[in-house]
Amino acid sequence: MNKKWIKCTVSGLLIASGISMTVPTSPVSADGPFYNGNETIKNERLHSYEEMVKLLERLDAKSEALSLEVYGQSVKGRDLYLAKFGNNESNPTVLYLTQQHGNETLTTEGALKFIQHLTSNSKEVKEMLENVNILVAPRLNVDGAEGDVNFSLDDYVSGTHTRYNANEVDLNRDHVARQQPETRALHENVLQKYSPDYMIDLHHQGAETTLGDTDELVSGSILYPTNEEVDPEVVRKSKQLGAVLYDTVESRGFGTLSKYIGGSAQTISRNGLAVEYGIATLLFEMRGMADHYRDDYVLGQKSNGYLIKQAVIGMEATAKAIADGSINEADTSFWDTLPESSYNHSEHE
């Protein structure tokens, strides 16, 4: 596969959270608190679009490793940013994509934290970036994340974030038609231009998702491409990507992961990008959402910290495994026994 490289810009939503870059290893229960109808959803803890952009520009100004690029605009005219680390065509390239759905916010907070880590100039980061190109496209749905849309959000819990873009279109069902400017820009100016070898698509699911037929709440769910037209070798590599993430999250004690129950349509990025571009893709669904019209989907702010850290360690571990080649030895047998999620997933991914 032709491994081209990207100029990236990411928006600044991480500094406002004030979460330390050091990731603790102490166990954290997946059964964290969730919104129950009487808890305040503190959206001010999340980076606004303007704050995200300021953070990315500040990091770009101080770091030689980071290149920022605007790769398109949203329906409402907001710039879409891509962050790029590494520029060696002989190295594998991994893309981290967040917030195709505007109400799935913590993945972007984690991505910004990851970007901060990559600008740290540490010996570990320098060595890793000698062997891998890393692209981060945070917050694809910038309008939905701001609640700046052409339809009412009155039935949402906080009325500030929505799954859909400004035209009330689900961007993660637009990867074939590409009728929306956000998905069109992603394909034309990132995927087709830079040919990533791996991609992790980070999302959120309902706050009460459980492990199999148990009552144990999960902290996240994962799934490889399931469309029958995906090359078996791409599926194998996708499963290896999932193995690295699963082993890392489980071993760090950040909770419990399940196998996501997802569709096989190519309109979904997990499937469509694997078919069209041969990218090894992985869906990573975090628990809970920042806003929704269903109370049981919304997660209160008390669980934000460990879920952001779960996203960060997942990105760190997969990038490192791709860089040092250990991903090629990852054991995928766990997929055969990984319990499926128990929840109504009809509106997720």
C-alpha positions as CSV (number, residue, x, y, z in Angstrom):
1,M,0.0,0.0,0.0
2,N,1.2,3.5,-0.9
3,K,2.0,5.2,2.4
4,K,1.7,8.9,1.9
5,W,1.8,11.4,4.7
6,I,-0.4,14.1,6.1
7,K,-0.4,17.7,7.2
8,C,-2.6,17.8,10.1
9,T,-4.6,20.2,12.2
10,V,-6.4,19.2,15.4
11,S,-8.6,21.3,17.6
12,G,-7.9,22.2,21.2
13,L,-10.3,20.5,23.4
14,L,-7.9,18.9,25.9
15,I,-6.3,21.5,28.1
16,A,-9.6,22.6,29.6
17,S,-10.1,19.2,31.2
18,G,-6.9,19.6,33.2
19,I,-6.3,15.9,33.3
20,S,-2.7,14.7,33.9
21,M,-0.9,13.0,31.0
22,T,0.3,10.3,33.4
23,V,-2.1,7.3,33.1
24,P,-2.6,5.4,36.4
25,T,-2.5,1.7,36.5
26,S,-4.8,1.2,39.4
27,P,-8.0,-0.7,38.7
28,V,-11.1,1.3,37.8
29,S,-14.5,-0.2,37.7
30,A,-16.5,0.0,34.5
31,D,-19.6,0.5,36.7
32,G,-18.9,4.2,37.0
33,P,-21.7,6.7,37.6
34,F,-24.1,7.6,34.8
35,Y,-26.7,10.3,34.2
36,N,-29.9,9.3,36.0
37,G,-32.1,12.3,35.3
38,N,-31.0,14.4,38.2
39,E,-27.3,15.0,37.5
40,T,-26.0,18.1,35.9
41,I,-24.2,17.6,32.6
42,K,-21.3,20.0,32.8
43,N,-20.4,20.6,29.1
44,E,-18.1,23.4,30.1
45,R,-15.6,20.8,31.0
46,L,-15.3,19.9,27.3
47,H,-13.4,21.9,24.8
48,S,-15.5,24.1,22.6
49,Y,-14.5,24.3,18.9
50,E,-12.7,27.6,19.5
51,E,-10.8,26.1,22.5
52,M,-9.8,23.1,20.5
53,V,-8.5,25.2,17.6
54,K,-6.5,27.4,20.0
55,L,-5.0,24.3,21.7
56,L,-3.9,22.8,18.4
57,E,-2.4,26.0,17.2
58,R,-0.5,26.4,20.4
59,L,0.9,22.9,20.2
60,D,1.8,23.3,16.6
61,A,3.7,26.5,17.4
62,K,5.8,24.8,20.1
63,S,6.4,21.4,18.5
64,E,8.6,20.5,15.6
65,A,7.0,17.0,15.5
66,L,3.5,18.3,14.8
67,S,2.2,19.6,11.5
68,L,-1.4,21.0,11.4
69,E,-3.6,21.1,8.3
70,V,-7.1,22.2,7.5
71,Y,-8.5,19.5,5.2
72,G,-12.0,20.8,4.7
73,Q,-15.0,22.7,6.1
74,S,-18.2,21.7,7.7
75,V,-21.7,22.6,6.6
76,K,-21.5,25.8,8.8
77,G,-18.1,26.7,7.5
78,R,-15.9,25.5,10.4
79,D,-12.5,24.2,9.5
80,L,-11.7,20.5,9.9
81,Y,-8.3,19.8,11.3
82,L,-5.8,17.0,10.9
83,A,-2.7,16.5,13.1
84,K,0.3,14.8,11.6
85,F,3.3,13.2,13.3
86,G,6.0,11.6,11.1
87,N,6.6,11.9,7.4
88,N,8.3,8.8,6.2
89,E,6.6,7.0,3.3
90,S,8.4,3.7,4.2
91,N,6.7,3.6,7.6
92,P,3.2,2.4,8.3
93,T,0.5,5.1,8.9
94,V,-2.3,5.0,11.4
95,L,-5.3,7.3,11.5
96,Y,-7.3,8.0,14.7
97,L,-10.8,9.5,13.9
98,T,-13.1,10.9,16.5
99,Q,-16.5,12.4,16.9
100,Q,-18.2,11.5,13.7
101,H,-21.2,11.9,16.0
102,G,-21.2,15.3,17.8
103,N,-22.6,14.0,21.1
104,E,-19.7,11.5,21.5
105,T,-17.3,13.9,23.0
106,L,-14.7,12.1,25.3
107,T,-13.0,10.4,22.4
108,T,-11.9,13.8,21.1
109,E,-10.7,14.8,24.6
110,G,-8.6,11.7,24.6
111,A,-7.3,12.4,21.1
112,L,-6.2,15.9,22.1
113,K,-4.5,14.4,25.2
114,F,-2.7,12.0,22.9
115,I,-1.6,14.8,20.6
116,Q,-0.2,16.6,23.6
117,H,1.7,13.5,24.6
118,L,3.2,13.3,21.0
119,T,4.5,16.9,21.3
120,S,6.3,16.1,24.6
121,N,9.6,15.6,22.9
122,S,10.4,12.6,25.1
123,K,12.9,10.0,24.1
124,E,10.1,7.4,24.0
125,V,8.0,9.5,21.6
126,K,10.9,10.4,19.4
127,E,11.9,6.7,19.0
128,M,8.3,5.7,18.2
129,L,7.8,8.4,15.6
130,E,10.9,7.2,13.8
131,N,8.9,4.1,12.8
132,V,5.3,5.2,12.4
133,N,3.3,8.0,10.9
134,I,0.4,9.1,13.1
135,L,-2.6,11.0,11.9
136,V,-5.3,12.4,14.2
137,A,-8.6,13.8,12.8
138,P,-10.5,15.0,15.9
139,R,-14.1,16.0,15.8
140,L,-15.2,15.3,12.3
141,N,-18.7,16.6,13.2
142,V,-17.8,20.0,14.4
143,D,-21.2,21.5,13.9
144,G,-23.1,18.8,15.7
145,A,-20.6,19.0,18.6
146,E,-21.5,22.7,19.0
147,G,-25.2,22.2,18.6
148,D,-25.1,24.5,15.6
149,V,-27.6,22.7,13.5
150,N,-30.6,23.3,11.3
151,F,-33.0,21.4,13.5
152,S,-34.3,21.5,17.0
153,L,-32.5,19.9,20.0
154,D,-35.3,20.6,22.4
155,D,-35.8,16.9,23.2
156,Y,-32.1,16.3,24.1
157,V,-31.0,16.1,27.8
158,S,-28.9,19.2,27.6
159,G,-29.6,20.4,24.1
160,T,-26.0,21.1,23.3
161,H,-24.7,18.2,21.2
162,T,-26.2,15.9,18.6
163,R,-25.3,12.8,16.7
164,Y,-26.1,14.4,13.3
165,N,-24.3,17.1,11.3
166,A,-26.0,20.5,10.6
167,N,-28.1,18.9,7.8
168,E,-29.4,16.2,10.2
169,V,-27.3,13.5,8.4
170,D,-25.4,10.7,10.2
171,L,-21.9,11.1,8.9
172,N,-21.1,7.5,9.7
173,R,-23.8,6.4,7.2
174,D,-22.3,8.7,4.4
175,H,-19.1,6.9,3.5
176,V,-20.4,5.7,0.2
177,A,-22.6,8.5,-1.1
178,R,-20.4,11.2,0.5
179,Q,-23.0,13.8,0.2
180,Q,-21.9,15.8,3.2
181,P,-18.9,18.2,3.1
182,E,-17.3,16.6,6.2
183,T,-17.2,13.0,4.9
184,R,-16.3,14.2,1.4
185,A,-13.3,16.1,2.8
186,L,-12.2,13.2,4.9
187,H,-12.1,10.8,1.9
188,E,-10.6,13.2,-0.7
189,N,-8.1,15.0,1.5
190,V,-7.1,12.5,4.1
191,L,-7.9,8.9,3.1
192,Q,-7.2,9.1,-0.6
193,K,-4.3,11.5,-0.1
194,Y,-2.4,9.8,2.6
195,S,-3.4,6.1,2.4
196,P,-3.4,5.0,6.0
197,D,-2.7,1.4,6.8
198,Y,-4.6,1.3,10.0
199,M,-7.5,3.3,11.4
200,I,-9.3,3.4,14.8
201,D,-12.7,5.0,14.7
202,L,-13.6,6.2,18.2
203,H,-17.3,6.5,19.3
204,H,-19.6,6.3,22.3
205,Q,-22.5,3.9,23.0
206,G,-25.3,3.8,25.6
207,A,-24.3,4.2,29.3
208,E,-26.0,0.9,30.3
209,T,-24.3,-1.4,27.9
210,T,-23.5,-4.7,29.6
211,L,-21.2,-7.7,29.1
212,G,-23.0,-10.6,27.4
213,D,-25.9,-11.8,29.5
214,T,-24.5,-10.4,32.8
215,D,-25.3,-7.2,34.6
216,E,-21.7,-6.0,34.4
217,L,-21.4,-2.7,32.7
218,V,-18.7,-2.4,30.1
219,S,-16.3,0.6,29.7
220,G,-16.1,0.0,26.0
221,S,-16.7,-2.2,23.0
222,I,-14.7,-3.1,19.9
223,L,-15.3,-4.6,16.5
224,Y,-13.4,-5.3,13.3
225,P,-14.9,-4.9,9.7
226,T,-17.7,-7.4,9.1
227,N,-18.7,-6.7,5.5
228,E,-18.2,-9.8,3.3
229,E,-16.3,-7.9,0.7
230,V,-13.4,-7.0,3.0
231,D,-10.2,-8.8,2.1
232,P,-9.5,-11.6,4.7
233,E,-6.0,-10.2,5.3
234,V,-7.4,-6.8,6.1
235,V,-9.8,-8.5,8.6
236,R,-6.9,-10.3,10.2
237,K,-4.9,-7.1,10.6
238,S,-8.0,-5.4,12.0
239,K,-8.4,-8.2,14.6
240,Q,-4.7,-7.7,15.5
241,L,-5.3,-4.0,16.1
242,G,-8.2,-5.0,18.3
243,A,-6.0,-7.5,20.2
244,V,-3.5,-4.8,21.1
245,L,-6.2,-2.4,22.3
246,Y,-8.0,-5.1,24.3
247,D,-4.9,-6.5,26.0
248,T,-3.8,-2.9,27.0
249,V,-7.2,-1.8,28.4
250,E,-7.8,-5.0,30.3
251,S,-4.3,-5.2,31.7
252,R,-4.3,-1.6,32.9
253,G,-7.5,-2.3,34.8
254,F,-9.6,0.4,33.1
255,G,-12.7,-1.7,33.0
256,T,-14.2,-4.3,30.7
257,L,-14.5,-4.5,26.9
258,S,-17.1,-6.4,25.0
259,K,-17.6,-7.3,21.3
260,Y,-19.8,-4.7,19.7
261,I,-22.8,-5.8,17.8
262,G,-22.5,-3.7,14.5
263,G,-23.9,-3.7,11.0
264,S,-22.1,-4.8,7.9
265,A,-23.0,-1.9,5.6
266,Q,-20.3,-0.2,3.6
267,T,-21.8,3.2,4.5
268,I,-20.2,2.7,8.0
269,S,-16.5,3.7,8.1
270,R,-15.4,0.5,9.8
271,N,-16.6,-1.5,6.8
272,G,-16.5,1.0,3.9
273,L,-12.9,2.1,4.4
274,A,-11.7,-1.5,4.8
275,V,-13.4,-2.4,1.5
276,E,-12.5,0.6,-0.6
277,Y,-9.0,1.4,0.7
278,G,-7.8,-1.9,2.2
279,I,-7.4,-0.1,5.6
280,A,-7.3,-2.3,8.7
281,T,-10.1,-0.7,10.8
282,L,-11.3,-1.0,14.3
283,L,-14.3,0.5,16.0
284,F,-13.8,1.5,19.6
285,E,-17.0,2.4,21.4
286,M,-16.6,4.2,24.8
287,R,-19.4,4.1,27.4
288,G,-22.0,6.8,27.5
289,M,-22.7,10.0,25.6
290,A,-22.6,13.8,26.4
291,D,-26.1,14.4,25.2
292,H,-29.0,12.4,23.7
293,Y,-32.8,12.4,23.7
294,R,-32.7,9.2,25.7
295,D,-31.6,9.6,29.4
296,D,-30.1,6.1,29.6
297,Y,-27.5,7.0,26.9
298,V,-26.1,10.0,28.8
299,L,-23.1,9.6,31.1
300,G,-22.5,12.1,33.9
301,Q,-19.2,13.9,34.2
302,K,-18.0,11.8,37.1
303,S,-16.9,9.0,34.7
304,N,-15.2,11.3,32.2
305,G,-11.7,11.0,33.6
306,Y,-11.2,7.3,33.3
307,L,-13.0,7.1,29.9
308,I,-10.7,9.8,28.5
309,K,-7.7,7.9,29.9
310,Q,-9.0,4.6,28.4
311,A,-9.0,6.4,25.0
312,V,-5.5,7.7,25.5
313,I,-3.9,4.4,26.5
314,G,-5.7,2.7,23.6
315,M,-4.2,5.2,21.1
316,E,-0.7,5.1,22.7
317,A,-0.6,1.3,22.8
318,T,-1.7,0.8,19.2
319,A,0.6,3.4,17.8
320,K,3.5,1.8,19.7
321,A,2.7,-1.7,18.5
322,I,2.5,-0.5,14.9
323,A,5.8,1.3,15.3
324,D,7.7,-1.6,16.8
325,G,6.0,-4.3,14.7
326,S,4.7,-6.2,17.7
327,I,1.2,-5.8,16.3
328,N,2.1,-8.5,13.7
329,E,2.4,-11.0,16.5
330,A,-0.8,-10.1,18.3
331,D,-2.9,-13.1,19.3
332,T,-6.4,-12.7,17.9
333,S,-7.9,-15.8,19.5
334,F,-9.6,-13.7,22.2
335,W,-12.2,-12.6,19.6
336,D,-13.6,-16.2,19.6
337,T,-14.7,-15.9,23.2
338,L,-15.2,-12.2,23.7
339,P,-18.7,-11.7,25.0
340,E,-21.0,-9.6,22.9
341,S,-22.5,-6.3,24.1
342,S,-26.0,-6.5,25.5
343,Y,-27.9,-3.3,24.5
344,N,-30.0,-1.8,21.8
345,H,-27.3,-0.7,19.4
346,S,-29.6,0.5,16.6
347,E,-28.4,4.1,16.9
348,H,-24.8,3.6,17.7
349,E,-21.5,3.4,15.7
